[in-house]
Amino acid sequence: MANADPLPGVFRVQQVVASSLAASLLVYAVLVEAWPRLGLPRPSWPESSLATVRFIFVFVAFAVYFLIRWVQQRLLVKRPEDSREVLVAKLGQASLLSLALAELPALLGFLLFLGSGNSRDFYPLMVISLILLYVTFPRYNLWLIFAQPRSGGADRTGPEAGGRGE
């Protein structure tokens, strides 16, 4: 059993990670809705700095997409000498990092909610995270294609690039 294909196991782990991160968005939303109902204290940032923080957080949320693409392009480089195990490891690393980055806008939105006390600060950033999680969610058929070792020149395309194998 030493020659077992690592792809299904690594793929399953990444699916669990992606699903867990998607579920954590629901946890954030529940906290945002429950916070005022439970009467928990709400720290308030000064209104003058709140507008700047909102702008920065929204900018970072949109920039995360390009950061994910950049990370995937750097990690998902196929070399002729790469074995299937190496390619599967690259897929796992790129997927994990991409999924973690996709969670960042929702986390920023939650922090913004904590500073402003306004749930409307959280939800747009959560939607961006949902979109990013959808785009970066592991797709088995694309992983199968990428995990096939090749000979010849380096191939810089990967299945995680936009989630469409571009």
N, C-alpha and C positions, 0 to 999 in steps of 0.2 A: 504494500500500500504506500510505499515511499514515492511512487510516481503519480500520486493522486493530483488531479488538476486543482490548483489553488484558486482559480477564478470563482467558482460558485461560493466558496467560503468567504472570500474577501468581498464579493458582491453582496452577500447576505448581510455581512457586518455593516457595509456602507448603507444598505437599505434601512437597517435598524437605526443607524445614526441619523439618517435623513428623516425618518419617521419620528424619532425622538425630538429632533430639533423643531419639526413642524408642530408636534404636540406642545413643546415649550412655548410656542407662540400663543396657544390657547391659554396656557397657564398665565402668561403675561396679561392677556386680555381679561381673564378672571380677576387677577390682582388689581388691574386698573379699575374695573367696575366695582369690586368689593371694597377697595381702599376707603372711599368716602362713606360708604354705608356702614363700615365698621368704626368710623370715627377716628381713624388713625391720623396722627399728625401729618400735616403736609408742609414740608419746608417750602418756602417761597423764595425764588430767586428774584433779584431786582428786575423790574420790567425793562429797564434800559439794557441790561445784559441778556435778558431772555430772548429778545428779537435776534441778537447776534448769535446766540447759541442755537436757536432754531435754524437760522440760515446755514450755519456750519454743519449741523447734524444732517440737514436735508442734502447739502452738497456732498457730504461724506457718504450718505446712503446711496446716492446716484453714482458716485465714484467707485463704490464697491463692485459694481458690475464690471467695470473696466479692470479693476484690480483682480477680480476672479479670472477674467479672460487672460490677463497677463500671466498670472500664476499657472494657469493651465497650459499656456503656450510654452512656458519654461519647463514645466515638469513632464509634459506629455510629448517628449521628443523620442522618436523611435530611431534606434541605431541598428545597423546590420548585425552587430554582435549581441544584441539584447535577446535573452531567452524569454520564453513565455512567463517564467516566474518573475523576471525583472520587469517585464511589461505590466504584469498584474500588480506588482508592488507600486509601480508608477501610477497606475490607475487608482489604487487605494489611497496613495498619498495625495494625489490631485483632488480626488473626490472629497476626502476628509477636510482638507484645507478649504476647498470651495464651499462646502456645506457650512463650515464654521464661519467663513466670511459672510455667507448669505444671512446668517443670524444677526449680524452686527447692526443693520438698520433698526430692527425691532428692539434690540437692547438699547440703542441710542434713544429710540422713541420712549421706552420705559423710563430711562433716566430723565428725559425731557418732561415726561408726565410728573415724575417725582419733584422736579424743580418748579413746575408751573401749576400743578394740581389740575390741569385741564386734559381730559381724556382725548380731546381732539388733536393734541400734540402727538399722541401715541399711534393712533390708527393709520394715518397715511404711511408712516414708517414701517408699521407691521405689514401693510399691503406690499410694500417694496420687498420686504423679507420673504413674504409668501411667493412672490413672483420669482425672486432669485432662487428660492428652494425648488420651485418647479423647474426652472431652467437647469439647475445643477443636479437634480435628482438622478441617481444612477439608472442607466438604461442598459439592460443586459445585452441586447442585440448589438449595441454600439461597443460595449466592452469586448464582446467576442471578436468583433472586427479588429479592434485595436490590439488585442492580445495575440494576434497571429504574428509570429516572428517573420521578419522580411530580410531579404538580402538586397544589397544595392545601396542607394543613397539614403540619407537621413530623411525621415518623413516628419514634418512638424505639425501634422494634423492629428487631432485626437477626438474621441467621442465626447469628451467633457466640454469641448469648445462650444459654448452656447447650448449644450445638451443635444445638439443635432448632428454631431460628427462632422462639422465643417472643417 
